[in-house]
Amino acid sequence: MPATNDTVSDRIAAARTTVSPTRLGLGLLGVTLALFLLVFAQEPLVHEAMHDGRHVAGVVCH
């Protein structure tokens, strides 16, 4: 498998040509909802569920 030298600007350019405005809007909506839950919904059950979800997604948070 040959190595490629992708840069951030290359990936942004590729995303601009392949991601539709609808899909971009839905992605931003999902991120906004997740951030809202993290900031405002500090119920222990919701907080732990979001924490576990971040670990499942591979995000190291501690």
C-alpha positions as CSV (number, residue, x, y, z in Angstrom):
1,M,0.0,0.0,0.0
2,P,1.7,3.2,-1.1
3,A,1.9,6.1,1.4
4,T,0.1,9.3,0.6
5,N,0.8,12.8,1.8
6,D,-2.7,14.1,2.5
7,T,-2.8,17.5,4.0
8,V,-5.7,19.1,5.9
9,S,-6.4,21.3,2.9
10,D,-6.5,18.3,0.6
11,R,-9.1,16.6,2.8
12,I,-11.2,19.8,3.0
13,A,-11.1,20.1,-0.7
14,A,-12.2,16.5,-1.1
15,A,-15.0,17.0,1.4
16,R,-16.3,20.1,-0.5
17,T,-16.7,18.1,-3.7
18,T,-18.2,14.9,-2.1
19,V,-20.4,16.2,0.8
20,S,-23.9,17.6,-0.1
21,P,-25.2,20.7,1.7
22,T,-28.0,18.5,3.2
23,R,-25.5,16.0,4.6
24,L,-23.3,18.9,5.9
25,G,-26.3,20.5,7.7
26,L,-27.3,17.2,9.3
27,G,-23.8,16.6,10.5
28,L,-23.6,20.1,12.0
29,L,-27.0,19.6,13.6
30,G,-25.7,16.3,15.2
31,V,-22.6,18.0,16.6
32,T,-24.7,20.9,17.9
33,L,-27.1,18.5,19.7
34,A,-24.3,16.5,21.2
35,L,-22.6,19.7,22.5
36,F,-25.9,20.9,23.9
37,L,-26.3,17.6,25.8
38,L,-22.8,17.8,27.1
39,V,-23.1,21.4,28.3
40,F,-26.7,21.6,29.5
41,A,-27.8,18.1,30.3
42,Q,-25.7,17.2,33.3
43,E,-28.0,14.6,34.6
44,P,-25.8,11.7,35.7
45,L,-27.5,9.2,33.5
46,V,-27.2,11.3,30.3
47,H,-23.7,12.4,31.2
48,E,-22.5,8.8,31.7
49,A,-24.1,7.7,28.5
50,M,-22.4,10.5,26.5
51,H,-19.1,9.7,28.2
52,D,-19.4,6.0,27.3
53,G,-20.4,7.0,23.8
54,R,-17.2,9.1,23.4
55,H,-15.2,6.1,24.5
56,V,-17.0,3.8,22.0
57,A,-16.2,6.4,19.3
58,G,-12.5,6.2,20.3
59,V,-12.3,9.6,21.9
60,V,-9.9,9.6,24.8
61,C,-11.2,12.1,27.4
62,H,-9.2,11.2,30.5
